[in-house]
Amino acid sequence: MCKEFTLFDVMIALLVAGLILVSLFSGIFVGPSIAIRALENQGFSNIRIVEKQWFLVSMRGCGQDAVKFTARAVNPAHKEVELFVCVGWFFKGATVRSN
């Protein structure tokens, strides 16, 4: 016996699909200014964002974040270093991680 789908069933399915898509692709909407500001707040200067990764960042060391920025900057000890900045999308800030 086949069940007919109601409008409510279709709306729920679309909502779930939309939430999955937003969670997978939310990193596209995050700009590098958040990463730059986080590095500046930690005392880094001459900041250059060299890469942005938004797909499967949880497998690249950023847990539940939306995007991972790779940056080169001068640290407070005046040495050039490479860092990662993991940024969440909605109500989450940024986490600075060293290489």
A tleap script that builds the chain and sets N, CA, C and O, in Angstrom:
source leaprc.protein.ff14SB
mol = sequence {
  NMET CYS LYS GLU PHE THR LEU PHE ASP VAL
  MET ILE ALA LEU LEU VAL ALA GLY LEU ILE
  LEU VAL SER LEU PHE SER GLY ILE PHE VAL
  GLY PRO SER ILE ALA ILE ARG ALA LEU GLU
  ASN GLN GLY PHE SER ASN ILE ARG ILE VAL
  GLU LYS GLN TRP PHE LEU VAL SER MET ARG
  GLY CYS GLY GLN ASP ALA VAL LYS PHE THR
  ALA ARG ALA VAL ASN PRO ALA HIE LYS GLU
  VAL GLU LEU PHE VAL CYS VAL GLY TRP PHE
  PHE LYS GLY ALA THR VAL ARG SER CASN
}
set mol.1.N position { 0.843 -1.164 0.000 }
set mol.1.CA position { 0.000 0.000 0.000 }
set mol.1.C position { 0.894 1.234 0.000 }
set mol.1.O position { 1.817 1.334 0.809 }
set mol.2.N position { 0.630 2.158 -0.887 }
set mol.2.CA position { 1.417 3.385 -1.049 }
set mol.2.C position { 0.795 4.530 -0.270 }
set mol.2.O position { -0.415 4.748 -0.318 }
set mol.3.N position { 1.633 5.250 0.440 }
set mol.3.CA position { 1.148 6.415 1.165 }
set mol.3.C position { 1.295 7.643 0.276 }
set mol.3.O position { 2.320 7.818 -0.382 }
set mol.4.N position { 0.299 8.469 0.258 }
set mol.4.CA position { 0.384 9.709 -0.506 }
set mol.4.C position { 1.064 10.765 0.354 }
set mol.4.O position { 0.813 10.863 1.555 }
set mol.5.N position { 1.912 11.538 -0.267 }
set mol.5.CA position { 2.596 12.605 0.441 }
set mol.5.C position { 1.711 13.839 0.518 }
set mol.5.O position { 1.099 14.249 -0.468 }
set mol.6.N position { 1.655 14.411 1.689 }
set mol.6.CA position { 0.874 15.635 1.872 }
set mol.6.C position { 1.793 16.837 1.685 }
set mol.6.O position { 3.013 16.696 1.596 }
set mol.7.N position { 1.202 17.990 1.630 }
set mol.7.CA position { 1.980 19.220 1.514 }
set mol.7.C position { 2.901 19.381 2.716 }
set mol.7.O position { 4.022 19.869 2.576 }
set mol.8.N position { 2.440 18.977 3.890 }
set mol.8.CA position { 3.254 19.051 5.106 }
set mol.8.C position { 4.503 18.175 4.983 }
set mol.8.O position { 5.593 18.598 5.366 }
set mol.9.N position { 4.354 16.965 4.454 }
set mol.9.CA position { 5.494 16.056 4.266 }
set mol.9.C position { 6.529 16.665 3.324 }
set mol.9.O position { 7.731 16.587 3.577 }
set mol.10.N position { 6.061 17.261 2.253 }
set mol.10.CA position { 6.959 17.873 1.276 }
set mol.10.C position { 7.678 19.064 1.897 }
set mol.10.O position { 8.874 19.251 1.673 }
set mol.11.N position { 6.958 19.874 2.680 }
set mol.11.CA position { 7.567 21.039 3.318 }
set mol.11.C position { 8.637 20.618 4.320 }
set mol.11.O position { 9.697 21.241 4.388 }
set mol.12.N position { 8.377 19.583 5.085 }
set mol.12.CA position { 9.362 19.080 6.047 }
set mol.12.C position { 10.597 18.563 5.309 }
set mol.12.O position { 11.723 18.836 5.726 }
set mol.13.N position { 10.404 17.833 4.237 }
set mol.13.CA position { 11.531 17.305 3.454 }
set mol.13.C position { 12.364 18.441 2.868 }
set mol.13.O position { 13.593 18.370 2.879 }
set mol.14.N position { 11.725 19.472 2.364 }
set mol.14.CA position { 12.448 20.621 1.816 }
set mol.14.C position { 13.204 21.372 2.909 }
set mol.14.O position { 14.327 21.826 2.690 }
set mol.15.N position { 12.600 21.500 4.069 }
set mol.15.CA position { 13.258 22.162 5.186 }
set mol.15.C position { 14.511 21.400 5.616 }
set mol.15.O position { 15.564 22.003 5.823 }
set mol.16.N position { 14.400 20.102 5.747 }
set mol.16.CA position { 15.538 19.280 6.135 }
set mol.16.C position { 16.637 19.352 5.073 }
set mol.16.O position { 17.813 19.492 5.410 }
set mol.17.N position { 16.269 19.259 3.806 }
set mol.17.CA position { 17.249 19.355 2.727 }
set mol.17.C position { 17.929 20.725 2.725 }
set mol.17.O position { 19.135 20.821 2.497 }
set mol.18.N position { 17.174 21.759 2.974 }
set mol.18.CA position { 17.737 23.107 3.035 }
set mol.18.C position { 18.722 23.264 4.177 }
set mol.18.O position { 19.782 23.864 4.003 }
set mol.19.N position { 18.386 22.733 5.342 }
set mol.19.CA position { 19.293 22.806 6.484 }
set mol.19.C position { 20.587 22.039 6.227 }
set mol.19.O position { 21.667 22.482 6.621 }
set mol.20.N position { 20.476 20.909 5.578 }
set mol.20.CA position { 21.674 20.131 5.243 }
set mol.20.C position { 22.546 20.911 4.265 }
set mol.20.O position { 23.764 20.965 4.433 }
set mol.21.N position { 21.941 21.511 3.250 }
set mol.21.CA position { 22.710 22.290 2.274 }
set mol.21.C position { 23.379 23.497 2.913 }
set mol.21.O position { 24.537 23.797 2.620 }
set mol.22.N position { 22.658 24.186 3.780 }
set mol.22.CA position { 23.234 25.351 4.461 }
set mol.22.C position { 24.406 24.937 5.331 }
set mol.22.O position { 25.427 25.624 5.360 }
set mol.23.N position { 24.276 23.828 6.037 }
set mol.23.CA position { 25.370 23.391 6.916 }
set mol.23.C position { 26.590 22.947 6.110 }
set mol.23.O position { 27.721 23.134 6.558 }
set mol.24.N position { 26.382 22.367 4.935 }
set mol.24.CA position { 27.503 21.924 4.112 }
set mol.24.C position { 28.206 23.078 3.407 }
set mol.24.O position { 29.428 23.065 3.265 }
set mol.25.N position { 27.441 24.076 2.966 }
set mol.25.CA position { 27.999 25.135 2.134 }
set mol.25.C position { 28.040 26.499 2.807 }
set mol.25.O position { 28.229 27.506 2.125 }
set mol.26.N position { 27.867 26.561 4.121 }
set mol.26.CA position { 27.836 27.849 4.809 }
set mol.26.C position { 29.173 28.561 4.769 }
set mol.26.O position { 29.219 29.787 4.871 }
set mol.27.N position { 30.248 27.828 4.625 }
set mol.27.CA position { 31.569 28.439 4.572 }
set mol.27.C position { 31.776 29.340 3.378 }
set mol.27.O position { 32.657 30.199 3.396 }
set mol.28.N position { 30.986 29.162 2.351 }
set mol.28.CA position { 31.092 30.016 1.168 }
set mol.28.C position { 30.800 31.466 1.537 }
set mol.28.O position { 31.379 32.381 0.951 }
set mol.29.N position { 29.915 31.681 2.494 }
set mol.29.CA position { 29.454 33.020 2.831 }
set mol.29.C position { 30.323 33.725 3.870 }
set mol.29.O position { 30.052 34.878 4.208 }
set mol.30.N position { 31.353 33.069 4.381 }
set mol.30.CA position { 32.214 33.660 5.403 }
set mol.30.C position { 33.384 34.347 4.719 }
set mol.30.O position { 34.100 33.732 3.930 }
set mol.31.N position { 33.572 35.620 5.022 }
set mol.31.CA position { 34.649 36.388 4.428 }
set mol.31.C position { 35.925 36.349 5.250 }
set mol.31.O position { 35.888 36.014 6.434 }
set mol.32.N position { 37.053 36.688 4.638 }
set mol.32.CA position { 38.338 36.641 5.334 }
set mol.32.C position { 38.507 37.732 6.395 }
set mol.32.O position { 39.438 37.661 7.197 }
set mol.33.N position { 37.644 38.719 6.415 }
set mol.33.CA position { 37.791 39.811 7.385 }
set mol.33.C position { 37.685 39.301 8.829 }
set mol.33.O position { 38.322 39.861 9.721 }
set mol.34.N position { 36.904 38.263 9.069 }
set mol.34.CA position { 36.784 37.695 10.414 }
set mol.34.C position { 38.110 37.073 10.838 }
set mol.34.O position { 38.540 37.236 11.980 }
set mol.35.N position { 38.756 36.360 9.918 }
set mol.35.CA position { 40.048 35.739 10.229 }
set mol.35.C position { 41.110 36.800 10.464 }
set mol.35.O position { 41.921 36.669 11.381 }
set mol.36.N position { 41.119 37.838 9.657 }
set mol.36.CA position { 42.098 38.912 9.802 }
set mol.36.C position { 41.914 39.620 11.147 }
set mol.36.O position { 42.886 39.901 11.847 }
set mol.37.N position { 40.679 39.898 11.494 }
set mol.37.CA position { 40.397 40.561 12.778 }
set mol.37.C position { 40.827 39.686 13.957 }
set mol.37.O position { 41.369 40.193 14.940 }
set mol.38.N position { 40.591 38.380 13.864 }
set mol.38.CA position { 41.010 37.474 14.948 }
set mol.38.C position { 42.525 37.466 15.096 }
set mol.38.O position { 43.038 37.451 16.215 }
set mol.39.N position { 43.239 37.475 13.991 }
set mol.39.CA position { 44.702 37.496 14.058 }
set mol.39.C position { 45.222 38.830 14.587 }
set mol.39.O position { 46.169 38.861 15.372 }
set mol.40.N position { 44.616 39.912 14.167 }
set mol.40.CA position { 45.017 41.224 14.678 }
set mol.40.C position { 44.792 41.315 16.185 }
set mol.40.O position { 45.616 41.882 16.904 }
set mol.41.N position { 43.694 40.766 16.660 }
set mol.41.CA position { 43.404 40.774 18.097 }
set mol.41.C position { 44.430 39.973 18.896 }
set mol.41.O position { 44.624 40.223 20.086 }
set mol.42.N position { 45.078 39.020 18.252 }
set mol.42.CA position { 46.105 38.214 18.919 }
set mol.42.C position { 47.507 38.809 18.763 }
set mol.42.O position { 48.483 38.219 19.226 }
set mol.43.N position { 47.615 39.977 18.111 }
set mol.43.CA position { 48.904 40.658 17.995 }
set mol.43.C position { 49.671 40.401 16.719 }
set mol.43.O position { 50.826 40.812 16.611 }
set mol.44.N position { 49.071 39.736 15.751 }
set mol.44.CA position { 49.756 39.465 14.483 }
set mol.44.C position { 49.650 40.675 13.560 }
set mol.44.O position { 48.702 41.456 13.645 }
set mol.45.N position { 50.642 40.817 12.675 }
set mol.45.CA position { 50.633 41.911 11.704 }
set mol.45.C position { 51.047 41.380 10.330 }
set mol.45.O position { 51.413 40.213 10.192 }
set mol.46.N position { 50.987 42.244 9.322 }
set mol.46.CA position { 51.312 41.852 7.936 }
set mol.46.C position { 50.591 40.556 7.550 }
set mol.46.O position { 51.216 39.612 7.067 }
set mol.47.N position { 49.303 40.521 7.761 }
set mol.47.CA position { 48.506 39.302 7.582 }
set mol.47.C position { 48.132 39.144 6.122 }
set mol.47.O position { 47.637 40.074 5.485 }
set mol.48.N position { 48.378 37.942 5.600 }
set mol.48.CA position { 47.972 37.589 4.242 }
set mol.48.C position { 47.194 36.278 4.304 }
set mol.48.O position { 47.696 35.274 4.810 }
set mol.49.N position { 45.990 36.292 3.796 }
set mol.49.CA position { 45.202 35.055 3.690 }
set mol.49.C position { 45.641 34.374 2.400 }
set mol.49.O position { 45.537 34.956 1.320 }
set mol.50.N position { 46.130 33.147 2.512 }
set mol.50.CA position { 46.648 32.454 1.331 }
set mol.50.C position { 45.723 31.353 0.827 }
set mol.50.O position { 45.856 30.901 -0.310 }
set mol.51.N position { 44.784 30.918 1.669 }
set mol.51.CA position { 43.875 29.856 1.229 }
set mol.51.C position { 42.604 29.880 2.067 }
set mol.51.O position { 42.618 30.222 3.249 }
set mol.52.N position { 41.511 29.508 1.420 }
set mol.52.CA position { 40.219 29.370 2.093 }
set mol.52.C position { 39.668 27.998 1.744 }
set mol.52.O position { 39.539 27.646 0.571 }
set mol.53.N position { 39.346 27.233 2.771 }
set mol.53.CA position { 38.743 25.915 2.567 }
set mol.53.C position { 37.393 25.896 3.260 }
set mol.53.O position { 37.302 26.189 4.452 }
set mol.54.N position { 36.359 25.559 2.536 }
set mol.54.CA position { 35.017 25.559 3.117 }
set mol.54.C position { 34.352 24.191 3.034 }
set mol.54.O position { 33.294 23.996 3.632 }
set mol.55.N position { 34.923 23.262 2.329 }
set mol.55.CA position { 34.294 21.955 2.165 }
set mol.55.C position { 34.988 20.942 3.064 }
set mol.55.O position { 36.208 20.785 2.998 }
set mol.56.N position { 34.232 20.265 3.891 }
set mol.56.CA position { 34.716 19.228 4.805 }
set mol.56.C position { 35.837 19.734 5.704 }
set mol.56.O position { 36.846 19.051 5.878 }
set mol.57.N position { 35.670 20.915 6.272 }
set mol.57.CA position { 36.706 21.465 7.150 }
set mol.57.C position { 36.841 20.674 8.445 }
set mol.57.O position { 37.885 20.739 9.093 }
set mol.58.N position { 35.827 19.940 8.830 }
set mol.58.CA position { 35.936 19.118 10.042 }
set mol.58.C position { 37.001 18.038 9.858 }
set mol.58.O position { 37.598 17.585 10.835 }
set mol.59.N position { 37.240 17.629 8.634 }
set mol.59.CA position { 38.274 16.635 8.358 }
set mol.59.C position { 39.641 17.292 8.159 }
set mol.59.O position { 40.639 16.602 7.950 }
set mol.60.N position { 39.687 18.615 8.223 }
set mol.60.CA position { 40.937 19.351 8.026 }
set mol.60.C position { 41.374 20.046 9.306 }
set mol.60.O position { 42.191 20.965 9.267 }
set mol.61.N position { 40.833 19.612 10.443 }
set mol.61.CA position { 41.289 20.112 11.725 }
set mol.61.C position { 40.484 21.245 12.328 }
set mol.61.O position { 40.945 21.885 13.273 }
set mol.62.N position { 39.307 21.508 11.815 }
set mol.62.CA position { 38.525 22.634 12.341 }
set mol.62.C position { 37.196 22.223 12.966 }
set mol.62.O position { 36.311 23.065 13.122 }
set mol.63.N position { 37.037 20.987 13.318 }
set mol.63.CA position { 35.855 20.542 14.057 }
set mol.63.C position { 34.538 20.900 13.396 }
set mol.63.O position { 34.299 20.542 12.243 }
set mol.64.N position { 33.689 21.603 14.119 }
set mol.64.CA position { 32.353 21.943 13.641 }
set mol.64.C position { 32.287 23.311 12.962 }
set mol.64.O position { 31.196 23.856 12.794 }
set mol.65.N position { 33.408 23.864 12.577 }
set mol.65.CA position { 33.425 25.185 11.961 }
set mol.65.C position { 32.996 25.130 10.508 }
set mol.65.O position { 32.880 24.059 9.912 }
set mol.66.N position { 32.763 26.309 9.954 }
set mol.66.CA position { 32.263 26.409 8.581 }
set mol.66.C position { 33.371 26.587 7.564 }
set mol.66.O position { 33.240 26.151 6.420 }
set mol.67.N position { 34.464 27.225 7.967 }
set mol.67.CA position { 35.525 27.526 7.007 }
set mol.67.C position { 36.877 27.549 7.720 }
set mol.67.O position { 36.974 27.847 8.911 }
set mol.68.N position { 37.908 27.225 6.952 }
set mol.68.CA position { 39.285 27.249 7.471 }
set mol.68.C position { 40.105 28.157 6.561 }
set mol.68.O position { 40.192 27.936 5.353 }
set mol.69.N position { 40.706 29.184 7.164 }
set mol.69.CA position { 41.586 30.081 6.436 }
set mol.69.C position { 43.024 29.739 6.797 }
set mol.69.O position { 43.337 29.510 7.966 }
set mol.70.N position { 43.892 29.705 5.803 }
set mol.70.CA position { 45.323 29.597 6.035 }
set mol.70.C position { 45.902 30.983 5.833 }
set mol.70.O position { 45.640 31.631 4.820 }
set mol.71.N position { 46.691 31.438 6.802 }
set mol.71.CA position { 47.236 32.791 6.748 }
set mol.71.C position { 48.727 32.762 7.043 }
set mol.71.O position { 49.226 31.896 7.762 }
set mol.72.N position { 49.412 33.723 6.472 }
set mol.72.CA position { 50.809 33.981 6.823 }
set mol.72.C position { 50.838 35.353 7.460 }
set mol.72.O position { 50.240 36.302 6.953 }
set mol.73.N position { 51.542 35.449 8.579 }
set mol.73.CA position { 51.558 36.706 9.318 }
set mol.73.C position { 52.846 36.805 10.127 }
set mol.73.O position { 53.586 35.832 10.273 }
set mol.74.N position { 53.092 37.995 10.643 }
set mol.74.CA position { 54.226 38.233 11.533 }
set mol.74.C position { 53.691 38.215 12.958 }
set mol.74.O position { 52.781 38.970 13.300 }
set mol.75.N position { 54.265 37.345 13.787 }
set mol.75.CA position { 53.783 37.212 15.159 }
set mol.75.C position { 54.356 38.315 16.053 }
set mol.75.O position { 55.203 39.084 15.600 }
set mol.76.N position { 53.918 38.409 17.305 }
set mol.76.CA position { 54.429 39.450 18.204 }
set mol.76.C position { 55.940 39.370 18.454 }
set mol.76.O position { 56.540 40.355 18.886 }
set mol.77.N position { 56.565 38.215 18.189 }
set mol.77.CA position { 58.011 38.072 18.331 }
set mol.77.C position { 58.732 38.432 17.030 }
set mol.77.O position { 59.934 38.201 16.902 }
set mol.78.N position { 58.000 38.995 16.069 }
set mol.78.CA position { 58.532 39.470 14.781 }
set mol.78.C position { 59.054 38.346 13.887 }
set mol.78.O position { 59.999 38.545 13.123 }
set mol.79.N position { 58.443 37.176 13.981 }
set mol.79.CA position { 58.769 36.051 13.110 }
set mol.79.C position { 57.587 35.778 12.199 }
set mol.79.O position { 56.436 35.861 12.627 }
set mol.80.N position { 57.868 35.452 10.939 }
set mol.80.CA position { 56.787 35.111 10.015 }
set mol.80.C position { 56.359 33.669 10.274 }
set mol.80.O position { 57.189 32.762 10.325 }
set mol.81.N position { 55.069 33.475 10.434 }
set mol.81.CA position { 54.515 32.156 10.736 }
set mol.81.C position { 53.320 31.878 9.838 }
set mol.81.O position { 52.726 32.791 9.265 }
set mol.82.N position { 52.976 30.588 9.724 }
set mol.82.CA position { 51.769 30.187 9.023 }
set mol.82.C position { 50.768 29.704 10.066 }
set mol.82.O position { 51.102 28.909 10.944 }
set mol.83.N position { 49.553 30.190 9.957 }
set mol.83.CA position { 48.504 29.885 10.936 }
set mol.83.C position { 47.247 29.433 10.230 }
set mol.83.O position { 47.067 29.648 9.032 }
set mol.84.N position { 46.381 28.801 11.003 }
set mol.84.CA position { 45.048 28.461 10.535 }
set mol.84.C position { 44.039 29.203 11.394 }
set mol.84.O position { 44.207 29.321 12.608 }
set mol.85.N position { 43.010 29.692 10.765 }
set mol.85.CA position { 41.925 30.337 11.491 }
set mol.85.C position { 40.646 29.597 11.123 }
set mol.85.O position { 40.233 29.589 9.964 }
set mol.86.N position { 40.030 28.982 12.112 }
set mol.86.CA position { 38.781 28.256 11.929 }
set mol.86.C position { 37.641 29.183 12.325 }
set mol.86.O position { 37.634 29.741 13.422 }
set mol.87.N position { 36.687 29.341 11.430 }
set mol.87.CA position { 35.610 30.300 11.658 }
set mol.87.C position { 34.266 29.592 11.531 }
set mol.87.O position { 34.014 28.873 10.564 }
set mol.88.N position { 33.413 29.809 12.522 }
set mol.88.CA position { 32.041 29.316 12.461 }
set mol.88.C position { 31.193 30.271 11.662 }
set mol.88.O position { 31.630 31.377 11.347 }
set mol.89.N position { 29.989 29.861 11.329 }
set mol.89.CA position { 29.210 30.695 10.441 }
set mol.89.C position { 28.272 31.628 11.165 }
set mol.89.O position { 28.314 32.831 10.906 }
set mol.90.N position { 27.455 31.161 12.029 }
set mol.90.CA position { 26.396 32.030 12.519 }
set mol.90.C position { 26.783 32.732 13.807 }
set mol.90.O position { 27.229 33.879 13.751 }
set mol.91.N position { 26.640 32.118 14.933 }
set mol.91.CA position { 26.915 32.769 16.205 }
set mol.91.C position { 28.255 32.370 16.807 }
set mol.91.O position { 28.463 32.520 18.011 }
set mol.92.N position { 29.153 31.871 15.993 }
set mol.92.CA position { 30.445 31.436 16.506 }
set mol.92.C position { 31.538 32.369 16.019 }
set mol.92.O position { 31.455 32.903 14.913 }
set mol.93.N position { 32.547 32.566 16.824 }
set mol.93.CA position { 33.670 33.414 16.459 }
set mol.93.C position { 34.729 32.628 15.702 }
set mol.93.O position { 34.423 31.692 14.963 }
set mol.94.N position { 35.980 33.026 15.902 }
set mol.94.CA position { 37.095 32.410 15.204 }
set mol.94.C position { 38.084 31.820 16.196 }
set mol.94.O position { 38.219 32.304 17.320 }
set mol.95.N position { 38.772 30.770 15.769 }
set mol.95.CA position { 39.803 30.130 16.579 }
set mol.95.C position { 41.106 30.158 15.788 }
set mol.95.O position { 41.147 29.703 14.645 }
set mol.96.N position { 42.163 30.685 16.383 }
set mol.96.CA position { 43.465 30.755 15.743 }
set mol.96.C position { 44.265 29.523 16.155 }
set mol.96.O position { 44.369 29.205 17.340 }
set mol.97.N position { 44.830 28.835 15.162 }
set mol.97.CA position { 45.610 27.639 15.444 }
set mol.97.C position { 46.937 27.734 14.722 }
set mol.97.O position { 47.001 28.189 13.580 }
set mol.98.N position { 47.992 27.305 15.386 }
set mol.98.CA position { 49.307 27.319 14.753 }
set mol.98.C position { 49.534 26.021 13.982 }
set mol.98.O position { 48.889 25.002 14.227 }
set mol.99.N position { 50.448 26.095 13.067 }
set mol.99.CA position { 50.748 24.950 12.219 }
set mol.99.C position { 51.717 24.027 12.916 }
set mol.99.O position { 52.097 22.997 12.360 }
savepdb mol mol.pdb
quit
